Amino acid sequence: MNVFRVIPASLLALSLAVVSADTMAAITARIATSLPDNHPQTMGAAKFAELLTERSNGEIKVQLFGNGVLGNDVNLASMLQAGNLEFNVPSTATLASLNPDFSVISLPFQFEDTAQVDAVLDGPAGRTLLNSLSDKGIVALEYWDNGFRHITNSRRAVESADDVEGLKIRTMQNELYIDMFNGLGANAIPMPVNELFTALETRTVDGQENPFSVIESKRFFEVQSYLSQTAHAYDAQVLIASKRFLDSLSEEQRQLVGDVAREATLYQRELSRDLNETLLAQLEDQMSVNEVSLDERQVMRERLMPVIEKHRSEISEATLNAFDAALAERH
């Protein structure tokens, strides 16, 4: 009788050991975003999570936390830097708090179109900037697209530089954007994007500035009357990873993360740009939309020259030279 009882016990112990080993082999990672599930940032993050889980054959299981459920961009970047989050997609404006050189991407009226953006950011200038975060506990993988930024408000159409004066405009919690709108005569009020809808609804602020995809996904059209296509700055986001997390992976797994990041990036950029075109047509049915002329955009740029020069002085000479050369080459 004892023989028949020992054998099953041994088999049970062996099966438990196998299950335990399989469980330990699976690595769980999280990718968090601050924007809604229907925004290209979070949709791109979902694609990244899906691809990495699938291509690793389940060795790395990536869970998505969108819509700011784990915090805003600033909170999430801090969590990742401390090793408490594996992946995130902050704006370059957020990363400028870690390295001021990232402000070079957000300088007003710098990029002409997305073809120029991709050539510069995917080239040596952009890649070198990504690598600058390695000593901050962050591995920056790829640039994602959030589009050109435009002004909305509840008071009037912005057709000229003068129309910005006196407006209370919410900006990101970033010195360049604060200076940018104060420089145009507005009253810049920095706050997290997840607090913005209520601030617009209660008229705590008159307006805000964001790409079409954010204006639509956050439903700002419900509390804003005017959308003015200023395209005053290009907004890039960066897919970043915790260095501590990547260091815990095998070389093969790290290579896979890089490959999947590139594939998800191409998906996200195409999605974002196609969606921004579609959303403009939708927003025209919900708001009064006007396009600001090239001449007026040049007037805005001239008024912002003191701001541009101030922030260029805070960027390293090497980064400025690299970006200036890359921009000139693609002009």
C-alpha positions as CSV (number, residue, x, y, z in Angstrom):
1,M,0.0,0.0,0.0
2,N,2.8,2.4,0.8
3,V,4.3,1.9,-2.7
4,F,1.1,3.1,-4.4
5,R,1.0,6.1,-2.1
6,V,4.6,7.2,-2.6
7,I,4.5,7.2,-6.4
8,P,1.6,9.7,-6.8
9,A,3.2,11.9,-4.1
10,S,6.5,12.0,-6.1
11,L,4.7,12.7,-9.3
12,L,2.7,15.5,-7.6
13,A,5.9,17.1,-6.3
14,L,7.5,16.9,-9.7
15,S,4.5,18.5,-11.4
16,L,4.4,21.3,-8.9
17,A,8.1,21.9,-9.4
18,V,7.5,22.2,-13.2
19,V,4.6,24.6,-12.7
20,S,6.6,26.6,-10.3
21,A,9.5,26.8,-12.8
22,D,7.2,27.9,-15.6
23,T,5.6,30.6,-13.4
24,M,9.0,31.9,-12.4
25,A,10.1,32.0,-16.0
26,A,7.3,34.4,-16.9
27,I,8.4,38.1,-16.5
28,T,5.6,40.6,-15.9
29,A,6.1,44.1,-17.1
30,R,3.8,47.2,-17.1
31,I,3.5,50.0,-19.7
32,A,1.6,53.0,-18.5
33,T,0.3,56.1,-20.4
34,S,-1.5,59.3,-19.3
35,L,-3.9,59.6,-22.2
36,P,-7.2,57.8,-23.0
37,D,-7.5,54.3,-24.5
38,N,-8.6,55.8,-27.9
39,H,-5.5,58.1,-28.2
40,P,-2.6,57.0,-30.4
41,Q,-0.2,57.0,-27.4
42,T,-2.2,54.3,-25.6
43,M,-3.1,52.5,-28.8
44,G,0.6,52.3,-29.6
45,A,1.4,51.1,-26.1
46,A,-1.3,48.4,-26.5
47,K,0.4,47.3,-29.8
48,F,3.8,47.2,-28.0
49,A,2.4,45.1,-25.2
50,E,0.8,42.7,-27.6
51,L,3.9,42.3,-29.7
52,L,6.3,41.8,-26.9
53,T,4.1,39.3,-25.1
54,E,3.5,37.4,-28.4
55,R,7.1,37.5,-29.7
56,S,8.6,36.4,-26.4
57,N,6.3,33.4,-26.4
58,G,4.9,34.6,-23.1
59,E,8.3,34.9,-21.4
60,I,7.6,38.6,-21.0
61,K,4.0,39.4,-20.3
62,V,3.2,43.1,-20.7
63,Q,0.2,44.7,-19.0
64,L,-1.2,48.1,-20.2
65,F,-2.3,50.8,-17.8
66,G,-3.7,53.7,-19.8
67,N,-5.7,56.9,-19.2
68,G,-3.5,58.0,-16.3
69,V,-4.6,55.3,-13.9
70,L,-1.1,55.1,-12.5
71,G,-0.4,58.8,-12.6
72,N,0.4,61.7,-15.0
73,D,3.4,61.9,-17.2
74,V,5.6,63.4,-14.5
75,N,4.6,60.8,-12.0
76,L,5.1,57.9,-14.4
77,A,8.5,59.0,-15.5
78,S,9.6,59.3,-11.9
79,M,8.2,55.8,-11.2
80,L,10.1,54.4,-14.1
81,Q,13.3,56.2,-13.2
82,A,13.1,54.6,-9.7
83,G,12.6,51.2,-11.2
84,N,8.9,51.0,-10.1
85,L,7.6,50.9,-13.7
86,E,9.0,49.1,-16.7
87,F,7.7,51.1,-19.7
88,N,6.2,54.6,-20.3
89,V,5.7,57.1,-23.1
90,P,6.2,60.6,-21.8
91,S,6.4,63.8,-23.9
92,T,9.8,65.2,-24.6
93,A,8.6,68.2,-22.6
94,T,8.5,66.0,-19.5
95,L,11.9,64.5,-20.3
96,A,13.3,68.0,-20.5
97,S,13.2,68.1,-16.7
98,L,15.8,65.3,-16.7
99,N,17.8,66.7,-19.6
100,P,17.2,70.2,-20.8
101,D,18.4,69.3,-24.3
102,F,15.1,67.6,-25.0
103,S,13.6,71.1,-25.2
104,V,15.3,71.4,-28.6
105,I,12.4,69.3,-30.1
106,S,9.7,71.6,-28.6
107,L,11.2,75.0,-29.7
108,P,8.4,77.0,-31.3
109,F,7.9,77.0,-35.1
110,Q,10.9,74.8,-35.7
111,F,9.6,71.8,-37.8
112,E,7.9,72.2,-41.1
113,D,6.3,68.8,-41.5
114,T,6.3,65.3,-40.2
115,A,8.8,64.1,-43.0
116,Q,11.3,66.6,-41.6
117,V,10.5,65.5,-38.0
118,D,11.2,61.8,-38.8
119,A,14.4,62.5,-40.7
120,V,15.8,64.6,-37.8
121,L,14.6,62.4,-34.9
122,D,15.5,59.1,-36.5
123,G,18.9,60.4,-37.6
124,P,22.1,60.9,-35.6
125,A,20.9,64.0,-33.8
126,G,17.7,62.4,-32.4
127,R,19.4,59.1,-31.5
128,T,22.2,60.8,-29.7
129,L,19.6,62.7,-27.6
130,L,17.8,59.5,-26.7
131,N,21.1,58.0,-25.5
132,S,21.6,60.9,-23.1
133,L,19.2,59.4,-20.6
134,S,21.2,56.3,-19.9
135,D,22.7,57.7,-16.7
136,K,19.3,58.6,-15.4
137,G,18.1,55.0,-15.0
138,I,16.2,55.3,-18.3
139,V,16.7,53.6,-21.7
140,A,15.0,55.7,-24.4
141,L,13.9,53.5,-27.2
142,E,12.0,55.4,-29.9
143,Y,10.2,58.6,-30.7
144,W,6.5,58.5,-31.0
145,D,4.2,61.0,-32.7
146,N,1.7,63.2,-31.0
147,G,1.4,65.8,-33.8
148,F,1.6,69.5,-34.1
149,R,0.0,71.6,-31.3
150,H,-2.8,74.0,-31.8
151,I,-4.8,76.5,-29.6
152,T,-8.4,76.1,-28.5
153,N,-10.3,78.5,-26.3
154,S,-13.8,79.6,-25.3
155,R,-13.5,83.3,-26.0
156,R,-12.4,84.0,-29.6
157,A,-10.8,82.7,-32.7
158,V,-7.0,83.2,-32.8
159,E,-6.3,84.6,-36.2
160,S,-3.3,86.7,-35.3
161,A,-0.6,87.0,-32.6
162,D,-2.6,89.8,-31.0
163,D,-5.6,87.4,-30.4
164,V,-3.5,85.3,-28.0
165,E,-3.0,88.3,-25.6
166,G,-5.0,88.1,-22.4
167,L,-6.1,84.5,-22.7
168,K,-5.7,82.2,-19.8
169,I,-4.0,79.2,-21.5
170,R,-3.3,75.9,-19.8
171,T,0.2,74.6,-20.6
172,M,2.2,71.5,-19.7
173,Q,4.3,71.7,-16.6
174,N,7.2,72.7,-18.6
175,E,9.1,76.0,-18.5
176,L,9.5,76.3,-22.3
177,Y,5.7,76.1,-22.8
178,I,5.0,78.5,-19.9
179,D,7.5,81.0,-21.4
180,M,6.1,80.5,-24.9
181,F,2.5,81.5,-24.0
182,N,3.5,84.3,-21.6
183,G,5.8,85.5,-24.4
184,L,2.7,85.8,-26.7
185,G,0.9,87.9,-24.0
186,A,-1.3,85.1,-22.6
187,N,-1.5,84.1,-19.0
188,A,0.1,80.6,-19.0
189,I,-1.3,78.3,-16.3
190,P,0.5,74.9,-16.0
191,M,-1.4,71.9,-14.9
192,P,-1.6,68.1,-15.6
193,V,-3.8,67.2,-18.6
194,N,-6.1,65.0,-16.4
195,E,-7.2,68.1,-14.5
196,L,-7.8,70.1,-17.7
197,F,-11.3,69.3,-18.7
198,T,-12.7,70.5,-15.4
199,A,-10.6,73.7,-15.6
200,L,-12.0,74.4,-19.0
201,E,-15.5,73.6,-18.0
202,T,-15.4,75.9,-15.0
203,R,-13.6,78.6,-17.0
204,T,-10.6,78.5,-14.6
205,V,-8.7,78.7,-17.8
206,D,-9.9,80.0,-21.2
207,G,-8.1,77.6,-23.4
208,Q,-5.3,75.1,-23.9
209,E,-3.0,73.9,-26.6
210,N,-2.7,70.3,-27.9
211,P,-2.7,68.1,-31.0
212,F,-6.0,67.2,-32.6
213,S,-5.9,63.7,-31.1
214,V,-5.7,65.0,-27.6
215,I,-8.4,67.6,-28.2
216,E,-10.8,64.9,-29.5
217,S,-9.9,62.0,-27.1
218,K,-10.2,64.2,-24.0
219,R,-13.4,65.7,-25.5
220,F,-12.3,69.3,-25.1
221,F,-14.6,70.3,-27.9
222,E,-17.5,69.9,-25.4
223,V,-16.1,72.9,-23.4
224,Q,-14.3,74.9,-26.1
225,S,-15.7,76.9,-28.9
226,Y,-12.7,77.8,-31.1
227,L,-9.9,75.8,-32.6
228,S,-7.1,77.7,-34.3
229,Q,-4.5,75.8,-36.3
230,T,-1.3,77.5,-35.1
231,A,1.0,74.5,-35.3
232,H,3.2,76.4,-32.9
233,A,5.2,73.4,-31.8
234,Y,5.7,69.8,-32.6
235,D,5.0,67.3,-29.9
236,A,7.0,64.1,-29.7
237,Q,6.7,61.4,-27.2
238,V,9.4,58.9,-26.2
239,L,8.9,55.2,-25.5
240,I,11.2,54.6,-22.5
241,A,12.2,51.6,-20.5
242,S,13.5,51.1,-17.0
243,K,17.3,50.5,-17.2
244,R,17.0,48.3,-14.1
245,F,14.3,46.2,-15.8
246,L,16.2,45.8,-19.1
247,D,19.4,44.9,-17.2
248,S,17.5,42.0,-15.7
249,L,16.7,40.5,-19.1
250,S,18.9,38.3,-21.2
251,E,20.7,39.8,-24.2
252,E,18.3,38.0,-26.5
253,Q,15.3,39.5,-24.6
254,R,16.8,43.0,-24.7
255,Q,17.2,42.7,-28.5
256,L,13.6,41.6,-28.8
257,V,12.5,44.7,-26.8
258,G,14.3,46.9,-29.3
259,D,12.9,45.2,-32.3
260,V,9.4,45.3,-31.0
261,A,9.8,48.9,-30.0
262,R,10.7,49.8,-33.6
263,E,7.7,47.9,-35.0
264,A,5.3,49.5,-32.6
265,T,6.8,52.9,-33.4
266,L,6.1,52.6,-37.1
267,Y,2.5,51.5,-36.3
268,Q,2.0,54.3,-33.8
269,R,3.3,57.1,-36.1
270,E,1.1,56.0,-39.0
271,L,-1.9,55.6,-36.7
272,S,-1.4,59.0,-35.1
273,R,-1.0,60.9,-38.4
274,D,-3.9,59.2,-40.1
275,L,-6.1,59.9,-37.1
276,N,-5.1,63.5,-36.8
277,E,-6.2,64.1,-40.4
278,T,-9.5,62.4,-39.8
279,L,-10.1,64.1,-36.5
280,L,-9.7,67.6,-38.0
281,A,-12.7,66.9,-40.2
282,Q,-14.7,65.8,-37.1
283,L,-13.6,68.7,-35.0
284,E,-14.8,71.1,-37.8
285,D,-18.3,69.8,-37.1
286,Q,-18.0,70.5,-33.4
287,M,-16.0,73.8,-33.1
288,S,-15.3,76.9,-35.1
289,V,-12.0,76.0,-36.8
290,N,-9.6,78.4,-38.5
291,E,-6.2,78.1,-40.0
292,V,-3.6,80.7,-39.0
293,S,-1.8,82.2,-42.0
294,L,2.0,81.6,-42.5
295,D,2.5,85.4,-42.2
296,E,0.8,85.5,-38.7
297,R,2.7,82.4,-37.6
298,Q,5.9,84.2,-38.6
299,V,4.8,87.2,-36.5
300,M,4.3,84.8,-33.5
301,R,7.7,83.3,-34.1
302,E,9.3,86.8,-34.1
303,R,7.6,87.7,-30.9
304,L,8.9,84.5,-29.4
305,M,12.6,85.1,-30.4
306,P,13.6,86.1,-26.8
307,V,12.0,82.9,-25.5
308,I,13.7,80.8,-28.2
309,E,17.1,82.4,-27.5
310,K,16.6,81.9,-23.8
311,H,15.9,78.2,-24.1
312,R,18.5,77.6,-26.8
313,S,21.1,79.0,-24.3
314,E,20.1,76.1,-21.9
315,I,20.7,73.4,-24.5
316,S,24.2,72.0,-25.0
317,E,26.1,73.3,-28.0
318,A,26.6,69.8,-29.3
319,T,22.8,69.1,-29.4
320,L,22.1,72.6,-30.9
321,N,24.7,72.1,-33.7
322,A,23.4,68.6,-34.5
323,F,19.8,69.6,-34.7
324,D,20.5,72.9,-36.6
325,A,22.5,70.9,-39.2
326,A,19.8,68.2,-39.5
327,L,17.1,70.8,-39.9
328,A,19.0,72.7,-42.5
329,E,19.6,69.5,-44.4
330,R,15.9,68.7,-44.5
331,H,14.7,72.3,-45.1
